[in-house]
Amino acid sequence: MEITRHFTATTFVVHQGKTLLHQHKSLKMWLPPGGHIDRDELPHIAAVREVKEETGLDVELVHTAPTIHSENAREIPAPRHLLLENINPFHQHIDMIYFARAKSFDVIPDAGESIELKWFDEDQLEGNEIENDIRLLGKEAIVLLGKKET
């Protein structure tokens, strides 16, 4: 049977040593904001859009500064990680994982989005309810972006 694949963008948002997860309504899992990349949408734009829709936060992606720019090509913000995720036996996501900073803890998700959001510090990510890849990436984002932003 053929496996279908979709491109997705996920963002680990960090503020003052914590990363934001939401309880996914259908999967019943703690996940960072993210979703499918729309047709003709650039991945880093999708990452920021999904965060805004799911949390109400305006974030700044943290990435290596672009070095390639010519008449024919320009470098766009690269994801921190690129994962192939098994959704079910017949479907996978090619997930571009970004890290971003928020300026506050104040979340206001769009109507229809999960209203169960929680900021997790490194210790709280150790809970049994957090999947291992989410735990590892969440901790990496917290360490990389610093414990306390100004």
C-alpha positions in Angstrom: 0.0 0.0 0.0 1.2 3.5 -0.8 2.3 5.8 2.0 1.2 9.5 1.7 3.4 12.2 3.1 2.5 15.8 4.1 4.9 18.7 5.0 4.3 20.2 8.5 5.9 22.9 10.6 6.2 22.7 14.4 7.5 25.3 16.7 8.9 24.9 20.2 8.2 28.3 21.8 10.3 29.3 24.8 9.9 32.1 27.3 11.8 32.4 30.6 13.1 28.8 30.7 9.8 27.2 29.7 8.3 25.8 26.5 4.7 25.9 25.5 2.7 22.8 24.8 -1.0 22.3 24.1 -3.3 19.3 24.7 -4.1 18.2 21.1 -7.9 17.8 20.9 -8.0 14.6 18.9 -4.7 13.0 19.7 -5.0 13.7 23.5 -1.2 14.4 23.6 0.9 17.3 24.8 2.4 18.8 21.6 4.0 22.1 20.6 2.1 24.4 18.2 2.2 23.2 14.6 0.4 22.0 11.6 0.3 21.4 7.9 2.1 23.8 5.6 -0.4 25.4 3.2 0.1 25.1 -0.6 2.6 27.6 -1.7 3.4 28.6 1.9 7.0 28.8 3.0 7.8 26.5 6.0 9.0 29.2 8.3 5.9 31.3 7.6 3.7 28.3 8.4 5.6 27.8 11.7 4.9 31.4 12.8 1.3 31.2 11.6 0.5 28.0 13.4 1.9 29.5 16.7 -0.3 32.6 16.2 -3.4 30.5 15.5 -2.9 28.0 18.3 -1.6 30.3 21.0 -2.2 34.0 20.0 1.6 34.6 20.5 3.7 36.6 18.1 7.1 34.8 18.1 10.6 35.3 16.8 12.1 32.3 15.1 15.7 31.6 16.2 17.8 30.3 13.4 21.2 30.7 11.7 21.5 33.9 9.7 21.1 33.4 6.0 24.3 33.5 4.0 23.0 32.7 0.5 21.4 35.4 -1.6 21.6 35.9 -5.3 19.4 36.8 -8.2 18.2 33.2 -8.4 18.1 32.0 -4.8 17.8 33.2 -1.3 18.2 31.3 1.9 15.1 30.9 4.1 15.2 30.2 7.8 16.1 26.5 8.2 14.4 24.3 10.7 16.4 23.2 13.7 15.4 19.6 12.9 13.7 17.7 10.1 11.7 14.7 11.2 9.9 11.9 9.4 7.0 11.0 11.7 4.7 8.0 11.4 1.1 9.1 11.8 -0.4 5.8 10.9 0.8 2.8 8.7 -0.2 4.7 5.6 0.7 8.3 6.4 3.7 10.2 7.4 4.6 13.9 8.1 7.8 15.5 7.1 8.0 17.8 10.0 10.2 20.9 10.1 10.9 21.7 13.7 11.6 25.4 14.6 12.6 27.1 17.8 11.2 30.5 18.7 11.1 33.0 21.5 8.0 34.6 22.9 7.8 37.9 24.8 5.2 36.8 27.3 3.3 33.8 28.8 -0.1 35.2 27.8 -1.8 32.8 25.4 -5.1 33.5 23.6 -5.8 30.7 21.1 -8.1 31.3 18.1 -11.6 30.0 18.3 -11.7 26.2 17.7 -8.1 25.6 18.9 -7.2 23.8 22.0 -7.8 25.8 25.1 -5.6 23.6 27.3 -2.1 25.1 27.0 0.7 24.9 29.5 4.2 26.2 29.9 6.6 23.4 30.9 10.1 23.7 32.4 12.8 21.1 31.9 11.7 19.1 35.0 8.0 19.2 34.0 8.9 17.7 30.6 9.9 14.6 32.5 6.3 13.7 33.1 4.9 10.4 31.8 2.4 12.3 29.7 5.1 13.8 27.5 6.3 11.7 24.5 10.0 11.2 24.3 10.7 13.2 21.1 8.7 16.1 22.6 10.6 15.9 25.8 14.0 15.9 24.0 13.2 18.7 21.6 11.5 20.8 24.4 14.6 20.5 26.6 16.9 21.3 23.7 14.9 24.4 22.9 15.0 25.6 26.5 18.8 25.0 26.7 19.5 26.6 23.4 17.3 29.7 23.9 18.4 30.2 27.5 16.8 29.9 30.8 15.9 33.5 31.3 15.3 35.9 28.4 15.4 39.7 29.0 
